[in-house]
Amino acid sequence: MAASWNEAELMAVLLSREVRDGEISACGALSMIPAAGLLLAQATHAPNAELIILSSPFMPFRTSRQFHYLAQRGDLGLFFVSGVQIDRHGNYNLHVLGDPDRPKVRFPGGYGGGMIYYAARRTVVFRTEHTPRSLVERVDFISAAGHTPPEVLRHGHPSKVVTPMATLRFDLEAGLLRLESVHPPHTVAEVVERTGFDLGDVSAVGPTPAPTEAELATLRGPVRARMIETGTYADWAEATLGAGLAA
Amino acid sequence: MGIPYVPVLGLAGTDLLARRDDMKLLPDPFHPERQTVVAQALRPDVALFHGLRADRAGNVCFGYESDNVLLAEASRTVIVTVEEVVDTLPPEDRAGTFMPGILVDAVVEVRYGAHPAGAPGAYPHDDEHLTWYAEQARSDEAFAEYLRQTVFDLPDHAAYVARFVPEGWGQRGQLRLQAAGD
C-alpha cells in the first residue's frame, strides 16, 4: 500500500506518541517537526501535557536560562533534540565534523543540549536523514553523552532516535541503540545497510505502526491551523502539513 | 558574578569536557557519592556589548531578553555601543534586559553598530551581508579580503555605514522597543 503521508508528517506523528499526558515536554529552536508533534499529542492523547516550544508563543519564560533551570530541577519530562551525527552509544554531535582542531564544518554547538540531555527525564533525538554519515559508529565530537557512570548526577537519558526510516531505542543497561521498528515501506535490511553501526540482532524487529487516520486528520486540521494562527513555524506548517504527499 | 567556579549539570563524558582544562568532573562536596562538573569562572578583562539605547548615567536598554548582564557582572571592564544616547532612559526601557550604569565603564553611540547582525527593536539581521560573510569565512584568504573591505580600508564607521548598510535600514527616526521576549 502506498503511503499517504509525507516524511515530516510521519515523523511528527511518531514524535507525538512519545509525549506523555501530564508531563512537561519541550523542543528547542528550529524544531518544526517536534513542534508539530507536541501540538498533535496535546490535541490527541495528552490533553494535559504542558508544552514548551522555544522561540514561539509556547515559551513561558523570558529567557532560555529560566527554561534551563526548569530542566535542571528535573521537571522536564521529555525533550526533542536533533544532532548532526548520532552514534551507537547514544552520543550526539552538534559541534563539528572532522578534526575538532581543523573542522570541515562547524555547527551551533551544545550549549543547551550538553545539559538538557542529562536533565530531561527522556530525550528523543530526531534526524531527518538516515544514512551512514548521520548514524555513525563514533561521533566526531561528543556534544552530549548517552551514557555516563552511575555516580554522575543526571536525571535522565536518551530514550529513542527517530528518523524517516526507523525508530531506534536506547538500551540503558547496555548503553547501546537498538532497532525498535522500521517505518514501511522501508525494510529492516535497508535500515541495516543505511546505518553506520552494528544494530545487533534485528530478527525480531517489526514494522512501525502507521499513522492513523485520526492522527493525520488532527495534524493536518487543528494542529496546522494552530501553528499558523499562533505564528509557530507558520510558513512551514502551511507548506508541509497536508501537502506534497509521497507517492 | 565574582565567584570562583560554578557547578554544572551535564557535560560529563563530552569532548567539550575532555578538551578543556577549565572544567572538571568532581565529587559534590555535600554528597560525595555524586559527581558533577564544575566550571572555573570566566573573568574577562573586557566585555563588549551592543545595546539599543543608553543614558548619560550609563544605564543601557537592550530591547530584548538576554543574559548579557551576567557577562557584564563577570567582567573587569564593560564597554557598550548603542544605537542612541539619551539624557535619561524612560521607565519603559527597563523592560527587557536592563544593564545598570554602575556596571558600565564606557558608552559609545554607534548607529548601526550591530550591522550585519541585528539590533532588536531597531533593525533586523542583514541576511545578504551575512551570506557574503559566511562565504568569505570559508578560507583565511577570503576572510582577509572581507576584513580589508569592511574594516581596514575604511576610515571610520560612517564610511562603513555608507558603503554596507542598506539605505533606510530598519526603522526611521525614533527607535522603538520590541515586545519583551522577542
Chai-1 contact restraints between the chains, C-beta under 6 A:
chainA,res_idxA,chainB,res_idxB,connection_type,confidence,min_distance_angstrom,max_distance_angstrom,comment,restraint_id
A,R62,B,E65,contact,1.0,0.0,6.0,A-B,restraint_1
A,R62,B,G181,contact,1.0,0.0,6.0,A-B,restraint_2
A,T63,B,E65,contact,1.0,0.0,6.0,A-B,restraint_3
A,R65,B,D67,contact,1.0,0.0,6.0,A-B,restraint_4
A,Q72,B,L9,contact,1.0,0.0,6.0,A-B,restraint_5
A,G114,B,G10,contact,1.0,0.0,6.0,A-B,restraint_6
A,G114,B,L11,contact,1.0,0.0,6.0,A-B,restraint_7
A,G114,B,T14,contact,1.0,0.0,6.0,A-B,restraint_8
A,M115,B,L9,contact,1.0,0.0,6.0,A-B,restraint_9
A,M115,B,G10,contact,1.0,0.0,6.0,A-B,restraint_10
A,Y118,B,G10,contact,1.0,0.0,6.0,A-B,restraint_11
A,A119,B,L9,contact,1.0,0.0,6.0,A-B,restraint_12
A,F141,B,D15,contact,1.0,0.0,6.0,A-B,restraint_13
A,I142,B,T14,contact,1.0,0.0,6.0,A-B,restraint_14
A,I142,B,D15,contact,1.0,0.0,6.0,A-B,restraint_15
A,A145,B,G13,contact,1.0,0.0,6.0,A-B,restraint_16
A,A145,B,T14,contact,1.0,0.0,6.0,A-B,restraint_17
A,T148,B,A12,contact,1.0,0.0,6.0,A-B,restraint_18
A,T148,B,G13,contact,1.0,0.0,6.0,A-B,restraint_19
A,E151,B,Q35,contact,1.0,0.0,6.0,A-B,restraint_20
A,V152,B,A12,contact,1.0,0.0,6.0,A-B,restraint_21
A,V152,B,Q35,contact,1.0,0.0,6.0,A-B,restraint_22
A,L153,B,R34,contact,1.0,0.0,6.0,A-B,restraint_23
A,L153,B,T36,contact,1.0,0.0,6.0,A-B,restraint_24
